[in-house]
Amino acid sequence: MRLSNTLALIALLAAMVFGLAACNEGGAATAPKLPASYYAVLLSNGQVYFGHLEGLGTAFPILREVYYVQSGVDKDTKEQKNILLKRGGEWHAPDQMILNANQIVLIEPVGANSRVSELIAQLKK
């Protein structure tokens, strides 16, 4: 009698494990659709980049046509000034950023009528 109870308990535990595995696999999160053209990507180090985002939901999404904000202080007026720059002018001339998904804090769409969109359009001219 003890052996049959033990076997029944093992069978029940095995069924529970397989059932939980099936539930987790079926409920896996899928990457959201990306309807916007540009996205702001905030990384865990506080840096924000703007660009075309590909591969969301993968371990290493890619950001193309990358822009970032550079802040500085005007020497004459002492005002803080922010300018939008396009990556690629650096010595290594990067044409994309391969991101570690674990370092992405949040992603937001850049509005078509936003100041960032306006600045990108100006830089493209």
C-alpha positions as CSV (number, residue, x, y, z in Angstrom):
1,M,0.0,0.0,0.0
2,R,2.8,2.4,0.8
3,L,4.4,1.8,-2.6
4,S,1.2,2.6,-4.5
5,N,0.7,5.8,-2.5
6,T,4.2,6.9,-3.3
7,L,3.8,6.1,-7.0
8,A,0.5,8.0,-7.0
9,L,2.1,11.0,-5.3
10,I,5.0,11.0,-7.8
11,A,2.6,10.8,-10.8
12,L,0.6,13.7,-9.4
13,L,3.7,15.8,-8.9
14,A,4.9,15.0,-12.4
15,A,1.5,16.0,-13.8
16,M,1.6,19.3,-11.9
17,V,5.1,20.1,-13.2
18,F,4.2,19.4,-16.8
19,G,0.9,21.3,-16.4
20,L,2.8,24.4,-15.0
21,A,5.3,24.2,-17.8
22,A,2.6,24.1,-20.4
23,C,0.8,27.1,-18.8
24,N,4.0,29.2,-18.7
25,E,4.8,28.4,-22.3
26,G,1.4,29.3,-23.6
27,G,1.3,32.5,-21.6
28,A,4.7,33.8,-22.8
29,A,4.7,37.6,-23.4
30,T,5.0,38.6,-27.0
31,A,6.8,41.8,-28.1
32,P,4.4,44.7,-28.7
33,K,4.0,46.0,-32.2
34,L,6.0,49.2,-33.1
35,P,3.7,51.4,-35.1
36,A,5.7,54.7,-34.6
37,S,8.7,55.6,-36.8
38,Y,11.0,56.7,-34.0
39,Y,11.3,55.6,-30.4
40,A,13.0,57.0,-27.3
41,V,14.9,54.3,-25.5
42,L,16.0,54.9,-21.9
43,L,18.8,52.8,-20.7
44,S,19.6,51.8,-17.1
45,N,22.6,54.2,-17.1
46,G,20.3,57.2,-17.7
47,Q,21.1,57.7,-21.3
48,V,18.3,58.3,-23.8
49,Y,18.6,57.5,-27.5
50,F,16.1,58.0,-30.3
51,G,15.9,56.0,-33.4
52,H,14.2,53.2,-35.4
53,L,13.9,50.2,-33.1
54,E,14.0,46.6,-34.4
55,G,13.9,43.3,-32.7
56,L,12.0,44.3,-29.6
57,G,11.4,41.2,-27.6
58,T,14.8,39.7,-28.4
59,A,17.8,39.7,-26.2
60,F,19.6,42.3,-28.3
61,P,17.3,44.8,-30.1
62,I,18.8,47.1,-32.6
63,L,18.4,50.9,-32.8
64,R,19.1,52.4,-36.2
65,E,19.5,56.1,-37.3
66,V,20.4,56.9,-33.7
67,Y,20.1,60.4,-32.2
68,Y,20.9,61.7,-28.7
69,V,20.7,64.9,-26.7
70,Q,23.9,66.7,-25.8
71,S,23.6,69.3,-23.0
72,G,26.0,72.1,-22.4
73,V,26.1,75.6,-20.8
74,D,26.4,78.7,-23.0
75,K,29.6,80.5,-21.9
76,D,28.1,84.0,-22.4
77,T,24.5,83.6,-21.1
78,K,25.2,80.8,-18.7
79,E,22.0,79.1,-20.0
80,Q,21.8,75.4,-20.3
81,K,21.5,74.4,-24.0
82,N,20.4,71.1,-25.4
83,I,21.1,70.0,-28.9
84,L,20.1,66.8,-30.8
85,L,23.0,65.0,-32.5
86,K,23.0,62.1,-34.9
87,R,25.4,59.3,-34.0
88,G,27.9,58.3,-36.7
89,G,30.3,61.2,-36.5
90,E,32.4,59.4,-33.9
91,W,35.7,57.9,-34.8
92,H,34.3,54.4,-35.2
93,A,31.3,55.8,-37.3
94,P,28.6,53.5,-35.9
95,D,25.5,53.0,-38.1
96,Q,23.5,51.2,-35.4
97,M,23.4,50.4,-31.7
98,I,22.9,46.8,-30.6
99,L,21.3,47.1,-27.2
100,N,21.2,44.6,-24.3
101,A,17.5,44.2,-23.6
102,N,18.3,43.8,-19.9
103,Q,19.6,47.4,-19.8
104,I,16.4,48.9,-21.3
105,V,14.3,50.7,-18.7
106,L,11.5,51.9,-21.0
107,I,10.6,52.6,-24.6
108,E,8.3,55.4,-25.7
109,P,7.2,56.4,-29.2
110,V,8.3,59.8,-30.5
111,G,5.3,61.7,-31.5
112,A,5.1,62.8,-35.2
113,N,4.5,66.4,-34.1
114,S,7.0,66.4,-31.2
115,R,10.1,68.7,-30.9
116,V,12.3,65.6,-31.3
117,S,10.6,64.8,-34.6
118,E,11.1,68.4,-35.8
119,L,14.8,68.4,-34.8
120,I,15.3,65.0,-36.6
121,A,13.7,66.5,-39.8
122,Q,15.9,69.5,-39.6
123,L,19.1,67.4,-39.2
124,K,18.0,65.3,-42.2
125,K,17.9,68.4,-44.5
